[in-house]
Amino acid sequence: MLFLRYCFSLLFLLVNPLSSFSPSIRPHKLTATPASRGDLGSDDVKSRVIAIGDVHGDMAALTQALRLGGLIGSGSDITTWQGGRTKCVLVGDMLDRGDEEIEVLNLLEGLRKEARAVRGSVTCLLGNHEVMNACGDFRYTSPEGNQGFASIETEVLQSLGGQWGSFIDIPDAPDYPGLRTRAAAFAPGGLMARRLSRFPVAAIIHGTLFVHAAVTSQALSAATLANDPLPLRTINRAAGAWLRNEGKESSSSSRTTTSNIPRTLVGPESLVWSRQFGKPVGTQLPPSDASELAQVLTTLGADRMVIGHTPQAPGGPGINAVVAGTRSSTQGGGSGSSGQCWRIDTGMPSSMGGKVEVLEITSFRSGKEASVRILTGDCVLEAEERKAWSASDSVLL
């Protein structure tokens, strides 16, 4: 009998920013429409990447973020890709908390196919809430979100061979409409789990390392990865195999959940759970963490890391960066200076009360420094305006 517990909880860590955190915000008005910003726009531009934080089943937040990045139009048509060759990355946690999870997943899947046809891309990463759903942990779902999965009940039941099997023990209608379907769909090997199996845990795209929570030296030093020349590929393949239920009994109506889960998805130091580099604005990053950030980026050959997972302090500056170095050592290095970790979980879903912002990273064929900017509802902020330093020249989150 599967025990399923529901709770609606959201805990914000309210932190008073340190007095030394006072970035100079000099907003620049947008000079182009969102749609026109979707193309690369210059022969010197090698790539343009738009990174979007945790949307948690909120269609309004997602569509606003896509519009900020110039990836969809400003009208009612939200299903047509207008981003050209832009690469869009969502850093995980598309699921839970919100009421429109299946709509979010379906929109992103449609845009992924359209973007690929014009040499753009939409990449969704696995977050801890995707992993929780695959493990049968539905504590953070909403009744409305569950009910959305009732729309695929026929397809899910067919994928099970017409029998619910062990999923029959899960309460469903009328008390929990859609819950049984959801559980069966996200269990490893299930209809939605197979879709999630295409989501990488981490990816390096044009010099930027994207991951939901963090890539740490501890994760990379695991026995199976210590001498692996391509550790991220190994991590992604293992996660995909687990979600497809490979290597287990093929009985479609009785799937395991946690028995075969990869180590890189489990525990507080894992790639989808760690908060090592995501502490909210106003807390100091220990020197050891700054050194580790630089070490990980060097090991993987990346210039910067982009993460979600930890909502930045409500009312704070939104998207912000920590730099693995001192102000003096990185001055003059431009917005593309190596050793940066950008935190882009702004708590954008309406249930969390944050702001909708996206990160734009542009690289150039001429070899000049990459441009990193924050796109907000009414202005563009240069990277330097969202970095914080203490008076002693150490790095702040």
N, C-alpha and C positions, 0 to 999 in steps of 0.2 A: 504493500500500500504506500503510495507516494504521499508524503506529507508536504503540503503546500501552505505556506503561511503568507498572508498579505499584510503589508504595512505600507503606509504612505508617510515616508519620513524624508526630510531634507535638512541637513545640518550645514549651516554656513559658519565658517570660522571667521568671525569678525575681528580683524586685526587693525589697530590704529597704525597707519603708516608712520615710519620713523620720520622725525623732522628733517633729516637729511635727504629724504626722498622728495625732490621738488623739480622734476623734469620740466624744462621750458616747453610748453605746448604752443607751437606756432602753426596753427592749421592753415593748410593751403586749399583753396576752393578747387573743386573738381573742374577741369577744363574740357572734359569729354563726357559724353553720355555713357552710361554703363555698358550699353551694347557695343559702342565703338571701342571701349577699352578691352573688349574681349579678344580682339585680334592682336597679333604681335606688334604691328604698327610701324616697324622700322627694320630695314635690312640688317642692321647691326644686332638686333635682338635674336639671341639664340634660343631662348626659352622663356616662357612666362608661366609661373606656377601660382595658383591661388589655393591657400590652405584655410580650411574651415574647421572650427572647433566642434565640441560636443553639441548635437542638436536635440537629442533625447525625444524623438517622436513629435517634434513641433514643426509642422509644415510651414507656418508663417515665418518662423525664425530661419528655416532652411531656405525658403524662397527669397527672403530679404538678403541673406548672405550670398546666394547665387547671383542676385541682381547687383550687389555691390561689386562683385568680381567681374561683372559684364558677361556672365555665362548664360543668362536667360534674358528675355526681353522685359520691358517694364509693364506690358499689358497683361491680359488675363491668360495668355498662353504661356504656361510655365514648363511645358514638356518639350519645347524645341530648343536644342542646343544652339547658342549663339556665341560661343566662346572661341570659335575657330580652333587654332592649334594650341590654345591654352591647356595646361594640365591642372586639373582640380584634384585636391587631396582632402579627404575628410579623415580626421585622426581618430575615428572610432566613437563609440557610444551613440549610435543612431537609435538604439532601443531604450526602452524603459522610461518611466516618469511621465511621458506625454501620451496623448490619446490617438495619435495618427502615425503609429510606427510602420504599419504595412504600407501606408501611402508614401511615407518617406523612403522606404526601401524600394518601392516600385518606381517612384520618380527617379531616384538615383540610377536604377538599373536601366531605365529608358534613356536617360541622358548619357550613360556610359556607352550605349550602343551607338547613339547619334554622334557623340564626340569622336569615337573611334573611326567613323566613316570619313571624317575630315582631318584626321591626324591629331586630334586632341585626345584627351583622356579624362576619365573620372575614376579615381582610385579611392576605395573605402578601406580603411584599416580596421582590424579587430580591436575592440575596446573591452574593458572588463565586463561591461553589461552584455555584450554579445556572448562572451564566454559564460557568464552567469545563466543566460537563457539556454545555452547548450547543455549546461549542467543541471537544468531543471529548477533553477533558483529564480522564482518569479516574485520576490518580495517587493520589487520596485515597479511592477506593472500596474496599470490602471484598469478598471472594469471596461472602460471605453476602448482602451488599447487592445485588450483581450478580445473584445467583441469584433474588432476589425479582422481578426484572423478567422472568424467564422465564415468569412467570404471564400476561403480556400478549403473548406472542410471536405468537399467532394474530391478535390485533387489530392489532399493529404490522405484521405481514407483509401483512395485508389493506390497510392504509393505504398500503403501498408497491406495491400492484397485484399482489401475489403473487410479487414478485421482490425479492431482497435487493439487487440492483444492486451498487454499489461497496461496500456494507456486507458483501458476501460475503468481503472480504479481512480482516475482523476475526475473530480467533480466538474460537471459541465452545465449545460442549460438545465433548469432555468436560473440557478443560483450564480453560476460562473460561465456565462455564454462565451464560447470561443476558447476557453482555457485548455480543454482537452486537445483541440486542434493545434493550439499554439505549442503545447508540450510535445506533441508528436512531430510537429514540423521542425522544431529546433533541436530535438534529440539527435545526436550524431547519426548520420545517415539519412536523416529526415529531409523533407522537401526544402525547407528554409536553411537547414544546416548545410546542405550541399551548396546553396548560394553563398553562404558565409565562408565556405571553404576556399572560395576564390579571393577572399580578402586577405592580404598579407598582414603579418604582425608588425613588420617594419619594412621600410623601403627607402632607398637612396635615389633621389631624383634630382639630376643636375646639381650634384654637390650638397644637397640638403638631406639630412636623415630625418625621416618622419616616423613617429612611433606614438602610440597612445599615451603611455606613462613615462617611460625612460628606457634607454639602453644603458646598462651599467656594466662596469668591469666584472662584477660578480656573475652577471648573466653570461658574459662572453667567456668566462673562465671555467664554465661547466665542463665536466669531463668529456662530453661528446662534442664540444665546440673548441676546446683549447687549441687544437692544431688544425682547425678547419679553415681553409683559405676563404671560404664563402659562408660564414656563419649565419648571415641573415637568410640566405637561401635555405639552409638546413632548418632554421627555425620556422620559416614559412611553410616548408614542405611538411614538417611534422604536424603543425597546426591544421593544415589542410587535410592530411590523412586522418587525423582524429575526428574532424568534423564530418568526413565522408564515412566514418566508421570502418576504415580499412583495417584488416588484420583481425577483425572480430567475427563472431558468428553472424551469418547473413540474415538471420530471422528478422524480417522487417518490422514485426509488431512488438519486438522486445529488444530495445537497444540499451546498451550501457551508456553512461554519461561521464562519470569522473574516473573510471578505472583505468583509462588509457590516455588521460589528458597529459600533454607534454609539460615538463617541468617549467618551461619558460612562460607558461600561462598561469602558474600557481604560486601563491605566496606574496607577501608584501614587497619583495624585491624583484618581482617578475616584470616583464615588459609591459604588462597591462595593469599592474597594480602599484608599482613603485611611485612614491612621491618625493624622491630624492632631489630632483631638480624643479619641482613644481610648487614649492612652498609659496603661499600667497605673498603679494607685495607687502613689504614692511618687516619681513623677517630676513635675517642675515644668512647668506650662504656660507657655510664653513669653508675654509681654505681647502680642506681635503676634498670636498665635493667639487669645488672649482677645478682642482687639479684632475679629478677623475673625469669630469666633463671633457677637458682638453685631451686626456688620454684616450677616451673612447672615440672621440672624433678623429684623432690621429690614427688610431688602429683601423678604423673603418674608412679612412680617406674622405671624410666629409668635412665641410666648412662650418656647419651649424646643425643644431637639432631643433625640431619643432614637435611640441607635445601638447596634449590636452589633459584630460583626467581630473586635474585639480582646479576647481573654479577660483579665479583670482578674486580678491576681496571685493564684495559688493560696494559700489560707489567708487572703486579705485580706477586706475587708468585704463583698464581693459587689457588688450594684448600688450605684453611687455617682455623684455629680454633680460637674461642674466648673462654676463660675459666672463669667460674663464681667463681673466687677466686683470690688470689694473687700468685705470683711466689713462695714465701716461703711456702705458705699453700699447694701447690700442688707438690712441689719438692719431688721426691722420690715416687710419686704416679704412675709413669709409664704412658704409653700412654693411658691407660684405665681409668685414673682418672675421677671421675664423675664431672658433671657440664660443660661439653664441648658442644659447638655448632660448628659443622663443616659446612662451606659454600662451596658448591661444584659446583655452577654455574660458570664455567670458561669462559663462552662466547665461547664455543667450535665450534658452527656452523661457516662455512667459512664466512658468511655474517657479523659475529661479530668479527672475527679476534683473538679469544682467543686460548688457548691451550687445548689439549685433555688430561685429566687426570681422574683417577677414585680413589675412596676411598675404601680401603680394611679393614674390621673389622673381626678379628678372635678371637673367644672365646674358652676356654679350659676346658676340663672335670676336670682337676686337681685343678681348682679354681684360678689359677694364673691370673694376670691382662690381660685383653683383649689386643690384639695387634692391633694398628691402624696405617696404612701405606698409603702413597700416591704412586700409580703406574703411572709412566710417560712413555714416549716413549722409554727411554733408561736407566732408573734407578728407584730404589725404595727409597723413602724418609721416614724416621721414623717420627712419629707424632710430636716429639719435634722440628723438623726442620721447622715446619710450624705454630708455635705459636709465637705470638709477645707480648712483654711486654714493658711498659714504664719504664723510669728510676726511677719513683716514685713507681714502683711495682704494678701499676694498670693495668687492662687488656685493651689491644688494639684489635681492629678488624683488 
